[in-house]
Amino acid sequence: MQTLLPTLFQAKTWAGQQLFALLEQQLPVLSAEKQTAALRMLNHVWLVEQIFQANLQQQPHGFDALNTPDTPTLAQLQARQQESDDWYRAYLVTLDSAALAQAVDFRFADGKPGCMQRSEMLLHLISHGSYHRGMVGRMLVEAGIQPPKDSLTVFLHQTA
């Protein structure tokens, strides 16, 4: 797990960067409703990462919802996501096997208590981001736009 997580987070960053690059060109092709939906979906991914960043540091996250009231611009969102990706990749190098296995108590955004191992939290972020990037990809397909390949196998092949 200690060697796999950095690879998964590198792949997550790569997939996100590809999607943002495509959206820079193609977002205007989507209807106004789909543009907002795509941005809010990716903003949700970012916000959940912020919640879990606080959880991993055993600090309160201060969020009571799973999205922000405002919808950021694509440029704002891309900058926020890059900061989040950078933080997680730096954080991973500080963890050993014992830290990854450590259970951490926290509160979900709805106030309910939670407890997860650090490795479980990190794996959740990988699958959560992939799921929502896929949803944005589906919006693109419906508009006749081919989304980027978002898979670990493509990442490994292209970066080998």
C-alpha positions as a printed Julia matrix, in Angstrom:
160×3 Matrix{Float64}:
   0.0    0.0     0.0
   2.83   2.37    0.87
   4.23   2.16   -2.67
   0.88   1.86   -4.47
  -0.75   5.0    -3.06
   1.77   7.45   -4.56
   1.22   5.86   -7.97
  -2.55   6.09   -7.59
  -2.35   9.76   -6.6
   0.0   10.51   -9.5
  -2.52   8.85  -11.82
  -5.33  10.85  -10.21
  -3.42  14.08  -10.81
  -2.68  13.08  -14.41
  -6.34  12.23  -15.09
  -7.52  15.47  -13.56
  -5.04  17.53  -15.55
  -6.18  15.87  -18.78
  -9.82  16.59  -17.98
  -9.12  20.22  -17.06
  -7.13  20.71  -20.28
 -10.04  19.36  -22.32
 -12.56  21.47  -20.4
 -10.49  24.61  -21.08
 -11.22  24.03  -24.77
 -14.61  22.33  -24.72
 -16.56  23.66  -21.72
 -18.25  26.35  -23.87
 -19.65  23.6   -26.11
 -21.77  22.33  -23.22
 -25.09  23.95  -22.39
 -25.02  26.48  -19.55
 -26.75  23.91  -17.33
 -24.17  21.2   -18.14
 -21.28  23.65  -17.69
 -22.5   24.45  -14.18
 -23.14  20.78  -13.41
 -19.62  19.8   -14.53
 -17.99  22.57  -12.5
 -20.06  21.76   -9.42
 -19.23  18.06   -9.77
 -15.5   18.79   -9.87
 -15.87  21.34   -7.06
 -17.51  18.61   -4.98
 -14.49  16.36   -5.59
 -12.17  19.15   -4.43
 -14.29  19.9    -1.35
 -14.38  16.25   -0.27
 -10.59  16.2    -0.58
 -10.45  19.22    1.73
 -12.67  17.46    4.26
 -10.45  14.39    4.23
  -7.29  16.49    4.34
  -8.54  17.9     7.64
  -9.59  14.44    8.81
  -6.15  13.01    8.04
  -4.6   15.8    10.12
  -7.16  15.21   12.88
  -8.42  18.77   12.57
 -11.97  20.05   12.15
 -12.81  20.64    8.5
 -15.41  23.36    9.01
 -17.72  22.16    6.21
 -21.4   21.33    6.71
 -22.19  20.49    3.09
 -20.6   18.51    0.27
 -20.34  21.46   -2.11
 -19.84  25.19   -1.81
 -22.75  27.61   -2.29
 -20.87  29.32   -5.11
 -19.68  27.73   -8.33
 -16.01  28.51   -9.04
 -14.73  29.27  -12.5
 -12.83  26.55  -14.29
  -9.55  28.42  -13.68
 -10.27  28.78   -9.95
 -11.21  25.15   -9.69
  -8.14  24.0   -11.59
  -5.87  26.0    -9.25
  -7.64  24.63   -6.16
  -7.38  21.08   -7.45
  -3.68  21.47   -8.24
  -3.05  22.66   -4.66
  -4.99  19.69   -3.31
  -3.13  17.24   -5.55
   0.21  18.74   -4.48
  -0.75  18.48   -0.8
  -1.75  14.82   -1.06
   1.36  13.81   -2.98
   3.56  15.55   -0.37
   1.53  14.03    2.48
   1.94  10.5     1.17
   5.74  10.62    1.5
   5.35  11.3     5.25
   3.43   8.07    5.92
   4.78   4.69    6.88
   2.85   1.43    7.16
   1.87   2.09   10.77
   0.49   5.53    9.94
  -1.47   4.15    6.98
  -3.07   1.53    9.24
  -3.92   4.05   11.96
  -7.65   4.52   12.56
  -8.7    8.16   12.77
 -11.93   9.42   14.33
 -13.6   12.35   12.58
 -16.93  13.97   11.76
 -18.59  13.82    8.37
 -19.99  17.04    6.86
 -23.44  16.1     8.19
 -21.98  15.97   11.72
 -22.15  12.21   12.09
 -19.08  10.49   13.55
 -16.77   8.43   11.39
 -13.67   6.34   11.81
 -11.43   5.11    9.02
  -7.86   4.03    8.6
  -5.71   6.59    6.81
  -5.27   4.13    3.93
  -9.06   3.77    3.64
  -9.5    7.54    3.48
  -6.88   7.84    0.77
  -8.34   5.0    -1.28
 -11.78   6.57   -0.93
 -10.45   9.76   -2.53
  -9.04   7.8    -5.46
 -12.34   6.03   -6.19
 -14.46   9.11   -5.42
 -12.51  11.33   -7.82
 -12.56   8.69  -10.53
 -16.31   8.25  -10.21
 -17.03  11.96  -10.54
 -14.53  12.54  -13.36
 -16.39   9.75  -15.12
 -19.67  11.58  -14.59
 -18.19  14.71  -16.17
 -16.86  12.5   -18.98
 -20.38  11.23  -19.55
 -21.62  14.83  -19.89
 -18.94  15.4   -22.5
 -19.91  12.26  -24.45
 -23.54  13.39  -24.48
 -22.32  16.64  -26.11
 -20.35  14.69  -28.73
 -16.96  15.29  -27.09
 -14.56  12.39  -26.48
 -13.34  12.57  -22.86
  -9.74  11.72  -22.03
  -8.85   8.15  -21.14
  -9.06   8.04  -17.35
  -7.6    4.71  -16.3
  -4.63   3.46  -14.36
  -3.55   1.22  -17.23
  -3.39   4.14  -19.68
  -1.5    6.22  -17.11
   1.03   3.45  -16.48
   1.49   2.83  -20.19
   1.93   6.51  -21.05
   4.3    7.27  -18.19
   6.43   4.1   -18.3
